[in-house]
Amino acid sequence: DGEALKWYRLAAEQGYAGSENNLGNMYCNGEGVEMDKSEAARWFRSAALKGNADAQTNLGNCYYLGLGVREDPGEAIRWYKKAANSGHSAAQNNLGAMYATGEGVEENMEEAVKWFSLAANQGDENAILNLRNLKGSISAPEVPEKKRAGMRLLSCFGDGFFDQDGETDPPFGGGRKKPRDRESFMKELRLAAENGDGDSQNKLGCAYERGEGLPRDKVEAFKWYGLASEQGHPAATAAVARMYHVGEGVRKDSFEAFKRYVVLAGKGDQWSQFKLGQMYHAGDGIPRDAEIAAKWYALSAFQGNPWAQLKLGRLYSLGEGVQKDRAEAEKWLKKARDQGFNPARGFLEKLGEAEELEEEEP
């Protein structure tokens, strides 16, 4: 490590971005040198400004976790975007997580899926796991599934619409399969939706939201999701909540989103439980209440939501809304980490460092 440090420093001092990033890693991990997060962040920044994608991702991690710099999710997003746009899979995965949770940026599940998909296409295991976690929630949009040529987005209408056999199921179920014809299919879908079929209304909303088979129109999407939601369609209700929450297709109204998340969370939807935890934690449209936030995070975390596990772990580490408990914090952060959720690794490291400092105190 000492020899590596010597050569990395020599090259870094001459302005080589790769060596600056490597030197930052050594300071960050205490390899061959005393651990110094501020010095790590300094070297990451120097390399990041030269366009090094690894360093941009590392600097984003520093801002997300508050390592050597002030914790700032918005600044983390800025650096993740720079690296993600150059094709860095870890940055793409992290950016997807930020869009999925609404940290540092407005929640946008479409963007989350896009960035997770780009990372997954490069074989990033964490992104693939994150996509699987999203797919387990009715509040999330359809997400990529591994197929012959890798990862791709599923149709709003299910995987069968563009099958190899050239046929598709009627949009409202039943009947015989028909030759694949997008225009005819959309006409049939609209007729079923106008006749009050909730599933067809939801699919039509999805088609308008994504611009799949129809011109993209968020206002029309919200209208059709709303009609399906009035019939109790859970995925449509989730879409209405999401659109109210971020102000897409309708004026932003956190309380309207909150009311719908309550309905879905009460039926056991883990993503809605997580969103309620976020809203109570931030005081988003409702009075801030960390104790209630912790309860909703816990319900979601017990169902395996890694974002909720991370949040719950952080609350236990800070004693916010729950009694401070290092063991519980570690337990939930490890559960998130074991699902490939990278931010949990950083918080576990911080938790370990804090414990070491406490042990060193006289």
Secondary structure per residue as TSV (DSSP state, phi and psi in degrees):
chain	resnum	aa	ss	phi	psi
A	1	D	-	360.0	-39.2
A	2	G	H	-62.5	-41.1
A	3	E	H	-68.1	-41.4
A	4	A	H	-62.7	-42.5
A	5	L	H	-57.6	-43.9
A	6	K	H	-58.3	-49.3
A	7	W	H	-73.6	-37.5
A	8	Y	H	-61.8	-43.0
A	9	R	H	-64.3	-42.6
A	10	L	H	-59.7	-46.3
A	11	A	H	-70.3	-37.2
A	12	A	H	-64.7	-40.4
A	13	E	H	-68.0	-16.1
A	14	Q	T	-94.7	3.7
A	15	G	T	91.5	14.8
A	16	Y	-	-78.2	116.7
A	17	A	H	-60.8	-42.3
A	18	G	H	-60.7	-40.7
A	19	S	H	-70.6	-35.2
A	20	E	H	-61.5	-42.7
A	21	N	H	-64.7	-43.0
A	22	N	H	-62.8	-39.8
A	23	L	H	-64.3	-39.7
A	24	G	H	-59.8	-41.1
A	25	N	H	-62.3	-38.8
A	26	M	H	-66.7	-41.3
A	27	Y	H	-67.7	-36.3
A	28	C	H	-66.6	-37.6
A	29	N	H	-100.0	-4.3
A	30	G	T	68.5	38.4
A	31	E	S	-97.0	107.1
A	32	G	S	77.3	2.5
A	33	V	S	-155.7	156.2
A	34	E	-	-64.7	134.0
A	35	M	-	-57.8	130.7
A	36	D	-	-149.7	98.4
A	37	K	H	-66.1	-35.0
A	38	S	H	-64.8	-42.1
A	39	E	H	-67.1	-37.3
A	40	A	H	-59.9	-48.1
A	41	A	H	-62.0	-35.8
A	42	R	H	-62.6	-45.5
A	43	W	H	-71.2	-38.1
A	44	F	H	-59.4	-43.5
A	45	R	H	-62.5	-43.9
A	46	S	H	-59.6	-44.0
A	47	A	H	-71.5	-38.1
A	48	A	H	-62.3	-39.6
A	49	L	H	-66.1	-20.2
A	50	K	T	-88.9	1.0
A	51	G	T	93.2	10.6
A	52	N	-	-73.1	117.3
A	53	A	H	-67.9	-36.5
A	54	D	H	-60.8	-43.7
A	55	A	H	-68.6	-37.7
A	56	Q	H	-61.3	-40.8
A	57	T	H	-66.3	-44.1
A	58	N	H	-62.8	-40.1
A	59	L	H	-66.5	-38.2
A	60	G	H	-59.7	-41.0
A	61	N	H	-62.5	-40.7
A	62	C	H	-59.3	-44.6
A	63	Y	H	-70.3	-35.6
A	64	Y	H	-66.9	-41.3
A	65	L	H	-94.3	-10.9
A	66	G	T	72.9	40.8
A	67	L	S	-98.9	104.5
A	68	G	S	77.7	-5.1
A	69	V	S	-141.5	167.8
A	70	R	-	-69.4	134.6
A	71	E	-	-59.0	126.4
A	72	D	-	-154.2	92.9
A	73	P	H	-58.7	-33.8
A	74	G	H	-63.6	-40.9
A	75	E	H	-70.8	-34.3
A	76	A	H	-60.2	-45.5
A	77	I	H	-56.5	-44.4
A	78	R	H	-58.7	-43.6
A	79	W	H	-77.1	-35.6
A	80	Y	H	-60.9	-40.4
A	81	K	H	-62.3	-41.9
A	82	K	H	-59.3	-47.1
A	83	A	H	-70.5	-40.5
A	84	A	H	-62.5	-39.8
A	85	N	H	-68.0	-18.0
A	86	S	T	-95.1	4.6
A	87	G	T	96.3	13.7
A	88	H	-	-76.2	115.1
A	89	S	H	-66.0	-39.2
A	90	A	H	-64.6	-39.4
A	91	A	H	-66.5	-39.5
A	92	Q	H	-61.5	-42.5
A	93	N	H	-63.7	-46.0
A	94	N	H	-63.8	-39.3
A	95	L	H	-64.7	-40.1
A	96	G	H	-59.4	-40.9
A	97	A	H	-64.8	-37.7
A	98	M	H	-66.8	-42.1
A	99	Y	H	-67.1	-35.2
A	100	A	H	-67.7	-34.9
A	101	T	H	-99.0	-11.8
A	102	G	T	73.9	26.8
A	103	E	S	-93.9	119.4
A	104	G	S	79.6	-3.2
A	105	V	S	-160.7	156.8
A	106	E	-	-65.9	136.5
A	107	E	-	-56.4	132.6
A	108	N	-	-151.2	98.8
A	109	M	H	-66.8	-29.3
A	110	E	H	-64.9	-42.9
A	111	E	H	-67.2	-38.8
A	112	A	H	-59.0	-48.4
A	113	V	H	-62.6	-40.5
A	114	K	H	-59.4	-48.0
A	115	W	H	-73.0	-39.2
A	116	F	H	-59.8	-39.8
A	117	S	H	-65.7	-42.6
A	118	L	H	-61.1	-41.7
A	119	A	H	-69.0	-41.2
A	120	A	H	-64.1	-35.5
A	121	N	H	-61.8	-22.8
A	122	Q	T	-92.6	4.3
A	123	G	T	87.9	12.5
A	124	D	-	-67.2	113.3
A	125	E	H	-65.5	-35.7
A	126	N	H	-64.2	-40.2
A	127	A	H	-65.6	-39.9
A	128	I	H	-62.4	-42.1
A	129	L	H	-64.1	-41.2
A	130	N	H	-64.1	-37.8
A	131	L	H	-64.0	-40.8
A	132	R	H	-63.7	-39.3
A	133	N	H	-64.1	-40.6
A	134	L	H	-64.7	-39.0
A	135	K	H	-64.6	-23.2
A	136	G	T	-78.3	-1.0
A	137	S	-	-115.6	135.1
A	138	I	T	-70.4	-16.0
A	139	S	T	-81.6	-12.0
A	140	A	S	-95.0	153.3
A	141	P	-	-72.5	172.5
A	142	E	-	-58.2	141.3
A	143	V	-	-125.8	164.4
A	144	P	-	-61.4	152.3
A	145	E	E	-134.0	142.0
A	146	K	E	-67.8	127.1
A	147	K	E	-131.1	-167.7
A	148	R	T	-53.2	-47.5
A	149	A	T	-98.4	15.2
A	150	G	E	112.0	-143.8
A	151	M	E	-92.6	139.6
A	152	R	E	-151.9	159.2
A	153	L	-	-76.3	138.0
A	154	L	-	-77.4	153.5
A	155	S	-	-69.0	154.5
A	156	C	T	-56.7	-26.5
A	157	F	T	-96.3	10.2
A	158	G	-	96.8	166.4
A	159	D	G	-69.4	-18.8
A	160	G	G	-76.6	-16.5
A	161	F	G	-64.0	-33.5
A	162	F	G	-116.1	37.6
A	163	D	-	-66.1	161.8
A	164	Q	T	-66.3	-21.9
A	165	D	T	-80.0	-2.5
A	166	G	S	74.3	17.0
A	167	E	E	-127.1	161.8
A	168	T	E	-145.1	153.7
A	169	D	-	-74.9	148.9
A	170	P	-	-57.9	146.3
A	171	P	T	-63.6	-27.0
A	172	F	T	-106.3	18.0
A	173	G	S	82.7	159.4
A	174	G	-	74.9	174.6
A	175	G	S	75.8	-179.2
A	176	R	-	-91.0	160.6
A	177	K	-	-69.3	149.3
A	178	K	E	-122.6	155.0
A	179	P	E	-58.1	144.9
A	180	R	-	-66.1	117.9
A	181	D	-	-152.0	102.6
A	182	R	H	-57.7	-45.1
A	183	E	H	-63.2	-45.6
A	184	S	H	-64.7	-40.3
A	185	F	H	-61.2	-45.0
A	186	M	H	-66.6	-34.9
A	187	K	H	-64.3	-43.2
A	188	E	H	-66.5	-39.1
A	189	L	H	-62.6	-46.5
A	190	R	H	-62.8	-41.3
A	191	L	H	-60.4	-44.1
A	192	A	H	-64.2	-40.6
A	193	A	H	-64.9	-43.9
A	194	E	H	-65.9	-25.4
A	195	N	T	-85.6	4.4
A	196	G	T	97.4	10.9
A	197	D	-	-76.0	117.4
A	198	G	H	-62.5	-41.8
A	199	D	H	-65.6	-38.6
A	200	S	H	-68.6	-36.9
A	201	Q	H	-62.5	-41.9
A	202	N	H	-63.7	-43.7
A	203	K	H	-66.0	-36.5
A	204	L	H	-66.8	-39.4
A	205	G	H	-60.2	-42.9
A	206	C	H	-62.8	-42.5
A	207	A	H	-62.3	-42.7
A	208	Y	H	-67.5	-38.8
A	209	E	H	-65.4	-38.8
A	210	R	H	-95.9	-9.7
A	211	G	T	69.7	38.3
A	212	E	S	-104.7	102.0
A	213	G	S	85.9	-9.7
A	214	L	S	-143.9	158.2
A	215	P	-	-61.8	139.5
A	216	R	-	-64.8	128.9
A	217	D	-	-153.4	100.7
A	218	K	H	-67.5	-31.4
A	219	V	H	-66.5	-45.6
A	220	E	H	-64.0	-38.0
A	221	A	H	-59.1	-47.5
A	222	F	H	-61.4	-39.5
A	223	K	H	-60.3	-48.1
A	224	W	H	-73.4	-36.9
A	225	Y	H	-59.4	-41.5
A	226	G	H	-62.1	-42.4
A	227	L	H	-63.7	-41.2
A	228	A	H	-67.8	-37.3
A	229	S	H	-63.4	-37.5
A	230	E	H	-61.8	-21.9
A	231	Q	T	-93.1	5.4
A	232	G	T	87.8	16.5
A	233	H	-	-72.0	115.8
A	234	P	H	-65.3	-41.6
A	235	A	H	-65.8	-37.3
A	236	A	H	-67.6	-40.5
A	237	T	H	-61.0	-40.8
A	238	A	H	-63.1	-40.6
A	239	A	H	-64.9	-41.8
A	240	V	H	-61.7	-43.7
A	241	A	H	-60.0	-46.6
A	242	R	H	-61.8	-42.6
A	243	M	H	-70.1	-36.6
A	244	Y	H	-63.4	-39.4
A	245	H	H	-66.9	-38.3
A	246	V	H	-103.3	-5.9
A	247	G	T	74.2	43.3
A	248	E	S	-109.2	120.2
A	249	G	S	78.5	-3.2
A	250	V	S	-161.0	156.7
A	251	R	-	-63.9	134.5
A	252	K	-	-57.0	130.2
A	253	D	-	-151.1	95.8
A	254	S	H	-62.2	-34.2
A	255	F	H	-70.4	-36.8
A	256	E	H	-63.7	-38.8
A	257	A	H	-63.5	-45.2
A	258	F	H	-55.7	-46.1
A	259	K	H	-59.0	-38.5
A	260	R	H	-76.7	-36.6
A	261	Y	H	-61.9	-35.6
A	262	V	H	-61.7	-44.3
A	263	V	H	-61.0	-48.1
A	264	L	H	-68.8	-40.7
A	265	A	H	-63.3	-36.6
A	266	G	H	-65.1	-20.8
A	267	K	T	-94.1	4.7
A	268	G	T	97.3	7.5
A	269	D	-	-71.3	116.2
A	270	Q	H	-68.2	-31.0
A	271	W	H	-70.9	-39.0
A	272	S	H	-66.6	-36.6
A	273	Q	H	-61.0	-43.0
A	274	F	H	-62.4	-43.5
A	275	K	H	-63.7	-37.9
A	276	L	H	-62.9	-41.7
A	277	G	H	-57.9	-45.4
A	278	Q	H	-60.4	-43.8
A	279	M	H	-67.5	-42.4
A	280	Y	H	-67.2	-36.1
A	281	H	H	-66.4	-39.0
A	282	A	H	-94.6	-10.7
A	283	G	T	67.3	42.4
A	284	D	S	-90.8	94.8
A	285	G	S	82.9	-7.5
A	286	I	S	-141.8	161.8
A	287	P	-	-61.2	138.4
A	288	R	-	-66.8	133.9
A	289	D	-	-152.2	98.5
A	290	A	H	-65.8	-29.9
A	291	E	H	-67.5	-45.0
A	292	I	H	-68.1	-37.3
A	293	A	H	-56.7	-45.4
A	294	A	H	-61.1	-37.2
A	295	K	H	-66.1	-42.5
A	296	W	H	-69.8	-40.1
A	297	Y	H	-58.0	-41.7
A	298	A	H	-64.3	-43.0
A	299	L	H	-60.8	-41.5
A	300	S	H	-70.3	-41.0
A	301	A	H	-62.6	-39.1
A	302	F	H	-64.6	-22.9
A	303	Q	T	-88.5	1.8
A	304	G	T	97.6	9.3
A	305	N	-	-71.6	113.9
A	306	P	H	-67.2	-30.4
A	307	W	H	-66.4	-41.5
A	308	A	H	-66.8	-38.2
A	309	Q	H	-61.9	-41.7
A	310	L	H	-62.7	-48.2
A	311	K	H	-61.9	-43.1
A	312	L	H	-64.0	-41.9
A	313	G	H	-59.4	-41.7
A	314	R	H	-66.1	-39.9
A	315	L	H	-62.3	-41.8
A	316	Y	H	-65.9	-35.3
A	317	S	H	-70.3	-28.8
A	318	L	H	-96.8	-13.9
A	319	G	T	69.4	36.9
A	320	E	S	-105.4	111.4
A	321	G	S	81.9	-13.1
A	322	V	S	-141.7	164.1
A	323	Q	-	-69.7	135.2
A	324	K	-	-59.1	129.3
A	325	D	-	-152.0	102.4
A	326	R	H	-62.4	-38.4
A	327	A	H	-64.9	-42.3
A	328	E	H	-67.0	-40.0
A	329	A	H	-59.1	-47.3
A	330	E	H	-63.4	-40.5
A	331	K	H	-59.8	-48.3
A	332	W	H	-74.3	-35.8
A	333	L	H	-65.2	-37.2
A	334	K	H	-67.2	-36.9
A	335	K	H	-62.5	-41.5
A	336	A	H	-67.2	-43.1
A	337	R	H	-60.1	-41.2
A	338	D	H	-68.3	-13.8
A	339	Q	T	-93.1	8.6
A	340	G	T	83.7	17.2
A	341	F	-	-86.0	97.4
A	342	N	H	-53.6	-43.1
A	343	P	H	-55.9	-28.2
A	344	A	H	-64.4	-31.9
A	345	R	H	-61.1	-44.4
A	346	G	H	-63.5	-41.4
A	347	F	H	-69.9	-32.2
A	348	L	H	-64.6	-39.7
A	349	E	H	-62.7	-44.7
A	350	K	H	-61.8	-38.6
A	351	L	H	-63.7	-41.7
A	352	G	H	-66.0	-39.9
A	353	E	H	-64.1	-41.1
A	354	A	H	-62.9	-38.3
A	355	E	H	-64.8	-40.9
A	356	E	H	-63.8	-40.3
A	357	L	H	-63.7	-41.0
A	358	E	H	-63.1	-38.9
A	359	E	H	-68.9	-27.9
A	360	E	H	-79.1	-20.4
A	361	E	-	-64.6	136.7
A	362	P	-	-68.4	360.0
